[in-house]
């Protein structure tokens, strides 16, 4: 679907009743609208204030457009996502760049930029060797000629056409989201993932300090752009939250990672929630055992933590075997996986296809909310 048509397929309106309830109407494929409570961003007053799960555009909407591009972020916001998640790595001069990794050859055209050919090097990052061009070695001026490229071209060939979109900094992204919120009357937020914090601190680029510098530069826009901060490194989360009132998410990659950090109770002392790999929430089927909930959501909730599930994608290769249909890169029954996680009680999902996530979230909520009613579409 062309971007203009895709973007115009969803319309969202938010309004407040005299009683103070914040409501949202969103158009559906059938031309009507569903009316329900709007979750809004999580606030510091309560652990579970939203009435239904949040949808977070994972690096924007990379199932439809190159990740971490303005187009990808815009598509996520216009699909109705509640938040957008940029991954953050530093530049040599202290800006935060929105990139999946600090090594740039997989997500940009850096190999073709003649001025940077002699900047290729090898580094050990988090114990693993990497060769390429690294954000922390280049200034923002040196990065200016680079353009975003598809990270998974074999999976998403539709995104491989050269775009001419420049790389974004966090400053750019805050301005983009603030402008969207002004135009649409929404409260889309940002979930900021800090990558490789220990490595960057070791080379004199502490992400917590760079984040605080960025927030100061954009202070006037912050009231209109709710934010969370996310990291797999608990130390950087503690440093950030000791200095600024941002809800923190502890990223968890495995059960062993959870044990190393010290368990859910310890995490609840500094974080609002945990961002958890989806198969730690619903266990994959085994030889004699069907898919089943692990109980992690209930344990986290008892510890006062919200649970954010990552990462949901529509392509068969990323779906549970039971939900696949067709070839590996074709779309399977993604709706079943969303329903499974929502039934498990997650508070949010990270999705490469936020349009699908929003539709399935709204369908799931609509089937459970008492008093849900349909109203005629306008226009």
ABEGO torsion letter per residue (X at the ends): XBAAAAAAABBBBBBBBAAGBBBBBBBBAAGBBBBBBBAEBBBAABABABABBBBBBBGEBAAABBBGBAAAAAAAAAAGBABBBBBBBBBAAGBBBBBABABAAAABAAAABAAAAAABBBBBBGGBBBBEBBAAABBAAAAAABBBBBABAAABAAAABBAGBBBBBAAAAAAAAAAAAAAAGBBBBBBBBBBGAAAAAAAGBBAAAAAAAAAAAAAAAAAABBBBBBBABAAAAAAAAAABBBBBBBBBABAAAAAAAGEAAAAAAABABBBBBAAAABBBBBAABBBBBAGAAAAAAAAGBBBBBOBBBABAAABBAAABBEBAABBBBAAAAAAAAAAAGBABBBBABAAAAAAAAAAAAAAABBGBBBBBBBX
